[in-house]
C-alpha cells in the first residue's frame, strides 16, 4: 500500500505487455514458443487486475495479521498445551477466534478498496479490452464525464455507496454482538475458558465442587 495504484498499474502493464514484458523477455532468452497475453485477452484481462491488486495489498494484509498474532497472550496457548490440546485444535479454538476482528477489518478494507477501485484499472487496462475489465468506478466515470449521462453515473455511485455501507454495517453488527455479550452475575470469565457460574458457596455449576473449569479447547 506504500505505492500509488497508478505506479502499480503502470509497472504491471509493462510487465504483462506481450511486446516488452515477460513474454518478450522469455522469447529473447530462447523460449520462442512462450506466450503470455492475458492483458490482451478479454476473458483473462480481469485476472491481471486481480494479480496486481493482490500484489499491492499483500503487505498491508500481512501487517494486520502480524499485529493480530502478536496480540495473542502466550499464556493461553501454553495452558492449552499443558491440557493436552493438539496444534490444530489450538489454531481452531484459540488463534482463529482471536484473529476474527482482524479478518473482519481486512475484509472491510479490501472490499472498500475493490469496490471503489479506479486508478489501478485505468493505469493497467483502461477498462479494456472492450469492457472486459470495466468496474463500477470506471463505469461511473465513463457515464458521468465521458458520455454526459449524469443519471447513470449517479446511480452507479449510489449503488457503490450502498454496497460499502452494507459491508460496514455487517462489520459493526458483528463487533457489537461480540462486545455486547453480557456476563451473568457471579460468573468467572477467563480468556480461552468457558463461563463458569458459581453458587453462593463457591461451587461451580457444571464442574466438580471446587474443581477447575473445563477449557473451551477440550
C-alpha positions as CSV (number, residue, x, y, z in Angstrom):
1,X,0.0,0.0,0.0
2,X,3.0,2.3,0.1
3,X,3.0,2.7,-3.7
4,X,0.3,4.5,-5.6
5,X,-2.1,2.4,-7.6
6,X,-1.1,4.4,-10.6
7,X,2.5,3.3,-10.2
8,X,1.5,-0.3,-9.6
9,X,-0.8,-0.4,-12.6
10,X,1.8,1.1,-14.9
11,X,4.5,-1.3,-13.7
12,X,2.3,-4.3,-14.2
13,X,1.1,-3.1,-17.5
14,X,4.7,-3.1,-18.7
15,X,5.4,-6.4,-17.2
16,X,2.4,-8.1,-18.7
17,X,2.7,-6.5,-22.1
18,X,3.5,-9.2,-24.7
19,X,5.7,-6.8,-26.7
20,X,8.0,-5.6,-23.9
21,X,7.2,-7.6,-20.8
22,X,7.5,-11.1,-19.6
23,X,6.6,-12.8,-22.9
24,X,9.1,-10.8,-24.8
25,X,11.9,-11.4,-22.3
26,X,11.3,-15.2,-22.3
27,X,11.4,-15.2,-26.1
28,X,14.6,-13.2,-26.2
29,X,16.2,-15.8,-23.8
30,X,15.4,-18.5,-26.3
31,X,12.0,-19.8,-25.3
32,X,10.4,-18.7,-28.5
33,X,7.1,-20.6,-28.0
34,X,6.4,-18.9,-24.7
35,X,3.3,-16.7,-24.8
36,X,1.5,-14.7,-22.1
37,X,-1.1,-12.4,-23.5
38,X,-3.6,-12.2,-20.7
39,X,-3.7,-8.5,-20.8
40,X,-4.9,-8.6,-24.4
41,X,-7.4,-11.4,-23.8
42,X,-10.9,-10.3,-22.9
43,X,-11.5,-13.4,-20.8
44,X,-8.3,-13.2,-18.9
45,X,-7.7,-9.5,-18.5
46,X,-9.7,-9.2,-15.3
47,X,-7.2,-11.6,-13.7
48,X,-4.4,-9.2,-14.4
49,X,-6.3,-6.7,-12.3
50,X,-6.6,-9.3,-9.5
51,X,-2.9,-10.2,-9.6
52,X,-1.9,-6.5,-9.4
53,X,-4.3,-5.8,-6.7
54,X,-3.3,-8.8,-4.6
55,X,0.4,-7.8,-5.0
56,X,-0.4,-4.3,-4.0
57,X,-2.4,-5.2,-0.8
58,X,-0.5,-8.3,0.3
59,X,2.0,-6.4,2.6
60,X,-0.8,-4.4,4.2
61,X,-2.8,-7.6,5.0
62,X,0.3,-9.3,6.3
63,X,1.0,-6.4,8.6
64,X,-2.6,-6.6,10.0
65,X,-2.4,-10.3,10.7
66,X,1.1,-10.0,12.2
67,X,-0.2,-7.4,14.6
68,X,-3.1,-9.7,15.5
69,X,-0.8,-12.6,16.1
70,X,1.4,-10.5,18.4
71,X,-1.7,-9.6,20.4
72,X,-2.4,-13.2,21.4
73,X,-1.5,-14.0,25.0
74,X,1.2,-16.7,25.1
75,X,-0.1,-17.9,28.5
76,X,-3.4,-19.1,26.9
77,X,-1.5,-21.2,24.3
78,X,0.8,-22.6,26.9
79,X,-2.2,-23.5,29.1
80,X,-3.8,-25.3,26.2
81,X,-0.6,-27.2,25.5
82,X,-0.5,-28.3,29.2
83,X,-4.1,-29.5,29.0
84,X,-3.0,-31.7,26.0
85,X,-4.6,-29.7,23.2
86,X,-3.3,-30.6,19.7
87,X,-1.8,-27.9,17.4
88,X,-4.8,-27.9,15.0
89,X,-7.2,-27.5,18.0
90,X,-5.1,-24.6,19.3
91,X,-5.4,-22.9,16.0
92,X,-9.1,-23.6,15.6
93,X,-10.2,-22.8,19.2
94,X,-7.7,-20.0,20.2
95,X,-5.8,-18.4,17.4
96,X,-8.6,-18.2,14.7
97,X,-11.3,-16.8,17.1
98,X,-8.8,-14.3,18.4
99,X,-8.0,-13.2,14.9
100,X,-11.7,-12.8,14.0
101,X,-11.6,-9.0,14.4
102,X,-8.6,-8.9,12.0
103,X,-10.5,-11.0,9.5
104,X,-13.5,-8.6,9.5
105,X,-11.3,-5.5,9.4
106,X,-9.3,-6.8,6.5
107,X,-12.4,-7.9,4.6
108,X,-14.0,-4.4,5.2
109,X,-10.9,-2.5,4.0
110,X,-10.2,-4.7,1.0
111,X,-13.9,-4.7,-0.1
112,X,-14.0,-1.0,0.1
113,X,-10.8,-0.7,-2.0
114,X,-12.1,-3.2,-4.5
115,X,-15.5,-1.6,-5.0
116,X,-14.0,1.9,-5.5
117,X,-11.0,0.7,-7.5
118,X,-10.4,3.2,-10.3
119,X,-6.8,4.3,-10.7
120,X,-5.4,0.7,-10.9
121,X,-7.8,-0.3,-13.6
122,X,-7.2,2.9,-15.6
123,X,-3.5,2.5,-15.4
124,X,-3.4,-1.2,-16.2
125,X,-6.1,-1.8,-18.8
126,X,-8.3,1.3,-19.1
127,X,-11.3,-0.9,-18.7
128,X,-10.4,-2.9,-21.8
129,X,-10.1,-4.9,-24.0
130,X,-13.6,-3.7,-24.8
131,X,-15.5,-3.7,-21.5
132,X,-13.8,-6.8,-20.1
133,X,-12.3,-5.1,-17.0
134,X,-14.9,-2.4,-16.5
135,X,-15.6,-1.9,-12.8
136,X,-18.2,0.2,-11.1
137,X,-15.9,3.2,-10.6
138,X,-14.8,3.2,-14.3
139,X,-18.4,2.8,-15.4
140,X,-19.4,5.7,-13.2
141,X,-16.6,7.9,-14.6
142,X,-17.4,7.0,-18.2
143,X,-21.1,7.6,-17.9
144,X,-20.8,10.8,-15.9
145,X,-17.9,12.6,-17.5
146,X,-17.3,10.9,-20.9
147,X,-20.8,10.4,-22.2
148,X,-22.6,13.1,-20.2
149,X,-25.2,10.6,-18.7
150,X,-25.2,12.1,-15.2
151,X,-28.1,9.9,-14.1
152,X,-26.4,6.6,-14.8
153,X,-23.2,7.9,-13.2
154,X,-25.1,9.0,-10.1
155,X,-26.9,5.7,-9.9
156,X,-23.7,3.8,-10.1
157,X,-22.2,5.9,-7.4
158,X,-25.3,5.3,-5.2
159,X,-25.0,1.5,-5.7
160,X,-21.3,1.6,-4.7
161,X,-22.1,3.7,-1.6
162,X,-24.9,1.3,-0.6
163,X,-22.7,-1.7,-1.0
164,X,-19.9,-0.3,1.1
165,X,-22.5,0.8,3.7
166,X,-23.9,-2.7,3.8
167,X,-20.5,-4.2,4.4
168,X,-19.6,-1.7,7.1
169,X,-23.0,-2.3,8.8
170,X,-22.3,-6.0,8.8
171,X,-18.9,-5.5,10.4
172,X,-20.3,-3.2,13.1
173,X,-23.1,-5.6,13.9
174,X,-20.6,-8.4,14.4
175,X,-18.5,-6.2,16.6
176,X,-21.4,-5.2,18.7
177,X,-22.5,-8.8,19.0
178,X,-19.0,-9.8,20.1
179,X,-18.7,-7.0,22.7
180,X,-22.3,-6.9,23.8
181,X,-22.4,-10.3,25.3
182,X,-23.4,-9.8,28.9
183,X,-21.8,-11.8,31.6
184,X,-24.2,-13.2,34.2
185,X,-23.6,-12.1,37.9
186,X,-21.4,-14.5,39.8
187,X,-19.6,-15.8,36.7
188,X,-15.9,-16.1,36.2
189,X,-14.6,-15.4,32.7
190,X,-11.1,-16.1,31.7
191,X,-9.6,-15.8,28.2
192,X,-10.0,-19.0,26.3
193,X,-12.2,-20.6,29.0
194,X,-16.0,-21.0,29.1
195,X,-18.0,-19.0,31.6
196,X,-18.3,-20.7,35.0
197,X,-21.3,-19.8,37.1
198,X,-20.8,-20.1,40.8
199,X,-23.2,-20.6,43.7
200,X,-23.0,-18.6,46.9
201,X,-20.9,-21.3,48.5
202,X,-18.3,-21.0,45.7
203,X,-19.0,-24.3,43.9
204,X,-19.1,-24.0,40.1
205,X,-22.1,-25.1,38.1
206,X,-21.2,-27.8,35.5
207,X,-17.9,-28.7,37.1
208,X,-17.0,-30.6,40.3
209,X,-17.3,-28.8,43.6
210,X,-14.3,-26.5,43.9
211,X,-12.9,-28.1,40.7
212,X,-11.2,-26.5,37.8
213,X,-13.4,-25.2,34.9
214,X,-13.0,-27.1,31.6
215,X,-11.2,-25.1,29.0
216,X,-13.0,-24.3,25.7
217,X,-10.4,-26.2,23.7
218,X,-11.2,-29.5,25.4
